[in-house]
Amino acid sequence: LSASFWSRPFKLAVSLMAVGTVVFSGSLYLLVFLNLPVMGAITPLGGVMQIAGWIVAAVAARVSRK
C-alpha cells in the first residue's frame, strides 16, 4: 500500500474514511446531545462510507502489487 500512497485511489480511500467517521460520529453526537432523531437515519451512511473506504484501500493495495 505504501507504493500507492499518493495515488488517486488511496486519496479516495482516505477521504471516504475521514468523511465517514465525521458523518457517523457527528450524527451520533447530534442525535444524543441535541435530541435530533432524524440523525439516526444518517448514521448508517457514515458507516457505509467507512466500509467503502476500506474496500477502495484494499483494491488499491491489491492493484499496486501487480
C-alpha positions in Angstrom: 0.0 0.0 0.0 2.9 2.4 0.6 3.8 2.1 -3.1 0.5 3.8 -3.9 0.5 6.2 -1.0 -0.2 9.3 -3.2 -2.3 7.5 -5.8 -5.8 8.7 -6.6 -7.5 5.5 -5.2 -5.6 5.9 -1.9 -6.6 9.5 -1.6 -10.2 8.5 -2.3 -10.0 5.8 0.4 -8.6 8.2 3.0 -11.3 10.8 2.1 -14.1 8.2 2.4 -12.8 7.0 5.8 -12.4 10.6 7.1 -15.8 11.8 5.9 -17.4 8.6 7.0 -16.0 9.0 10.5 -17.2 12.6 10.8 -20.7 11.7 9.5 -21.0 8.6 11.7 -19.7 10.1 14.9 -21.2 13.6 14.2 -24.7 12.2 13.6 -24.5 10.2 16.9 -23.4 13.2 18.8 -26.2 15.3 17.3 -28.7 12.5 18.0 -27.7 12.3 21.7 -26.9 15.9 22.6 -29.4 17.8 20.6 -32.1 15.1 20.6 -32.5 15.1 16.8 -34.0 11.7 16.0 -33.6 12.3 12.2 -29.8 11.9 12.7 -30.4 8.2 13.4 -31.2 7.8 9.7 -27.9 9.5 8.7 -25.6 7.4 10.9 -25.6 4.3 8.6 -24.4 6.5 5.7 -21.2 7.2 7.6 -20.7 3.5 8.2 -21.2 2.8 4.6 -18.6 5.4 3.7 -16.1 3.9 6.1 -16.7 0.4 4.6 -16.3 1.8 1.1 -13.0 3.4 2.1 -11.7 0.1 3.4 -12.7 -1.6 0.1 -11.1 1.1 -2.0 -7.9 0.8 0.1 -7.9 -3.0 -0.3 -8.4 -2.8 -4.1 -5.7 -0.1 -4.4 -3.3 -2.2 -2.4 -4.1 -5.3 -4.5 -3.7 -3.4 -7.8 -0.4 -1.8 -6.7 1.1 -5.2 -6.0 0.7 -6.3 -9.6 
